[in-house]
Amino acid sequence: MFLIWFVYGSVYSAEVVLQSVSNIDNDEIHNAHDGNSFKLIKLDQGCKIESHFYLSDQNQLSHYTFMKKDLLKVTRKTFRYHYEKDFEGSLGHVTDIYLASSTNLNIHDPDVKKDFNRYKALFPNQYLKHCEH
């Protein structure tokens, strides 16, 4: 009699942060946000740029997935804040953060492409070369 054991496991792709930048003081990028951060993340195939904008009443987290120069997918999540009564707008008095919306953006939209190219330009070519495969 033979006993065979099968082990099932999940294989997760490793995401590696190639570079991150924050609090970019650029009118085209900052645009009335309280703060921002950007990460260039290497995926198994291609990369993604994570942009995070902090506003007084919400924050937006977007992912621009691409390979070489081709934009493949863009997602955006908006998180809203709950505040202590009479302290609306004060980040020191946030009691909860909740997901308000999640959406896929149109990769052919000119504004989406414009944002992608702005954010990609934040990273040196030595890091962007890792996104070619």
Buried (B, 14 or more C-beta within 10 A) or exposed (E): EEEEEEEEEEEEEEEEEBBEEEEBEEEEBBEEBEBBBBBBBBBEEBBBBBBBBBBEEBBBBBBBBBBEEEBEEBBBBBBBBEBEEEEEEEBEBBEEEEEEEEEEBEBEEEEBBEBBEBBBEBBEEEBBEBBEE
